[in-house]
Amino acid sequence: MANAARKYPHVFERPCLTSMYPKVAAASGAEALAGASTGTRVVVIGLGYVGLPLAVALARQFETVGLDIDTRRITELEAGHDRTGEIDADRLEASSLTLIADPLRCA
């Protein structure tokens, strides 16, 4: 991330990002990427063929919640079955992703 910040400073120096997320702006590259000093929590809304792989990838580095209002979908994913075929059962089981169907639990 440090290299990216040097290469694309306009992306990392946006006032809206640094004022809204001062902990992220203050963290060094590796720490921000790992979520170590930021305590970053990510919520991915919609666990379809785009959302689920994104949520699983983010869960490697951040506390991540996957939200889908389809309770049947959440039940399937908790059982290790992805009907879209994007994520295999072993990878889903190994993920620290938290799966929920109730949007109020995201707060």
Secondary structure, 3 states (H helix, E strand, C coil): CHHHHHHCHHHHCCHHHHHHCHHHHHCCHHHHHHCCCCCCEEEEECCCCCHHHHHHHHCCCCEEEEECCCHHHHHHHHCCCCCCCCCCHHHHHHCCCEEECCHHHHC
